[in-house]
């Protein structure tokens, strides 16, 4: 039992060794079924695969790694999707996806840097950052993107 977003949650993991041929996934060494149970919510069951051998990855460690995986979703991906609508992007060319992905991550990095400079300010969201960095800041942003050695100091030059 542990607290998850203010709700007491039980997570149960059943795992067993598998072969890649059994599950149709290269390098698979272990499969698991994870069930999350919390009062007031329907049970949620997910399947997991790993290349970690059972002797290397016991149930407690696996549960810990599974929980840590959500840090990515709630940290970077939530910013990319909610504020920059990344999941709605319809670009499909690999190079274009890569360039746009790098620019989005640059925006998030600049936002995090900007927010640390304003820790108690009224502006706390990526949308606030976009507004503050509006039209009047286009020239500094372009200077930042096109200079030979990018630095946050270039934004104020």
N, C-alpha and C positions, 0 to 999 in steps of 0.2 A: 504494500500500500504506500502511495505517495501522493503529494499534492501536485495537481496540474491545473494551472489557471484558476486557482481557488477552489477546486473540486477534488475531493478525495478519490483517487483512481487506483484500481487494481490492474496490474499487467501480468499476464501469464504467458510464458513462452514454452512451447514444446518443440524440441529440435531433434534431428537425427542425421546421421551421416548419409550422404548421397553421392552418386557418381554423376559426372556431366551428362552421360548418356541417359540416365534415369529422368533427369529434369529438362534435358535439352538446352542446357546453358553451359558454355565453356568454363572450365576451371571450378565449377561448383563442387564444394566439399561438404556442405551442410545446408539443410533446409529447416525452416521453422514456421510455426504458426503462432502468431502473437495475438492475444485477445485482450482488449482494453475494456474494463467495466467501470462505470461510474454511476452513482445514483442520479436519476433524472435523465439519463441518456441511454440510447440503445447501445448494446454491446457492439464493438467494432473488432473485426477479425481481419488480419492481413497476413500475407505470405511473405517470407523473407528468404533470401539466398545469400550465401557467402562462400568465399574460397578459403575461409579460415577453418582449420581442422578443429574438431570438438575439444581436443586437448589444449588448443591455443585459445579458444573462444568459448568460455563457459556461458551459461545462461545469464548470470548477473552482468558479465562484461558485455554480452550482446545487448541486453536491455539498456545498459548505459550508452553504448554506441548508437543504438536506435534513438534514444532521447536526444543525444547530441546532434544527430542528423537534422533535427527540427530547427536547430540554431541557424542553419543555412537558410531554411525556408522562411523563418520569421525575421531574419536579419536582412541579408542582401536581396533575396528573391522577392520578399514582400515589397521592398522599396522599388525594385525594378518593375514589378507587375502593377502594384497599386498606383504609384506615382508616375511611372513612365510607360505604363500599358504594354509591357513587353510581351505578355501572352497573346495580345491582340495583333501583334506585328505579323504581316503577311509576306514579308520579304523571305525568299527561299534560296537565293544564291549564296553559297557558302562564304565567299569573300564579303559580300554586303552584310550578311549576318554577323560576321566577325567584326567588321569595322563598326557597325551600329552597336554591337554588344560592348565593344571597348569604349565607345563614346558614352554609352549609358553608365558604364562602371566608372568612368572618369567623372561624370556628373555626380554620382553618388559619393565618390571620394572627395570631391570638392565640397559637397554639401556637409559631409562629416567634419571636414576641416573647418568650414565656415561656422558650423554649429558649436564646435568646441571653443571658438573665439567669442561666442555669444552664449555662454552657458545658462545665464538667467534671463536672457532676452525674451521678447514676446514671440520671436520667430523660431519655431522648433521643427517644422515639417519641410519636406522636400518641395512642396508646393510654395511655401513661404520663400524658400531659397530661389525658386524660379522667378517669383514676383520681384524680389529684391534685385536679382541679376537681370532684370528686363532689358528693354531696348537701350537704355543709357550705358549699359555695361557690355554691349556687343563688341565694341572695339577692343577692350581689354581681354575679353574671352578669345577673340580671334588672334590677338597677339600671343596669348598663352599657347594656343594650339599650333601656331606656326613658328614659334621661336625655336632656335637650335637647342637650347637647354631649358626646358619648361620648369618653372618654379612658381609657387603661389605668389612670390614677390612680383612676377610679371603681370599679375592681375591689377596691381596698383601702380604700375609704371606709367 
